Structure formats: structure tokens, C-alpha cells
Amino acid sequence: MMNQNELIQIIEHLGADKIKFAVTDIDGVLRGKVISIKKFLKGIEDGLGFCNVIFGWDMQDACYD
């Protein structure tokens, strides 16, 4: 498993300006968003967030009751 410094080095070496950050919802569906590398690197230190609505949608993006 890579540590935080190794991850930062790899990202910086790639030279990209955006990254896709994703989590799985309660059904196992990958939900992601594209963010800037700058925001991602700041998030490694401060934490990254996702709107909790992704945990209230089913696989067809309909809200659970």
C-alpha cells in the first residue's frame, strides 16, 4: 500500500490538472466527480467530501423512501 507522500509524488509526476475522485454508494455503484489536482492535494491534508445524497439514491438515481 502506498503512503501519502508516494501518492503525491505520483500525481505530481503525471502532470495532470484534474483527477476523478470516487466512492461507492450503498448499492456498490461508483459515484465520482472530477476535481482539480490542487483541490485533491489539499483534500489529502484537510479531507474530501461528497454530498450525502449519493447514499439516498438507488441504482437508477431514484430516491429511497
Rosetta blueprint (number, residue, H / E / L):
1 M L
2 M L
3 N L
4 Q H
5 N H
6 E H
7 L H
8 I H
9 Q H
10 I H
11 I H
12 E H
13 H H
14 L H
15 G L
16 A L
17 D L
18 K E
19 I E
20 K E
21 F E
22 A E
23 V E
24 T E
25 D L
26 I L
27 D L
28 G L
29 V L
30 L E
31 R E
32 G E
33 K E
34 V E
35 I E
36 S E
37 I H
38 K H
39 K H
40 F H
41 L H
42 K H
43 G H
44 I H
45 E H
46 D H
47 G L
48 L L
49 G L
50 F L
51 C L
52 N H
53 V H
54 I H
55 F H
56 G L
57 W E
58 D L
59 M L
60 Q L
61 D L
62 A L
63 C E
64 Y L
65 D L
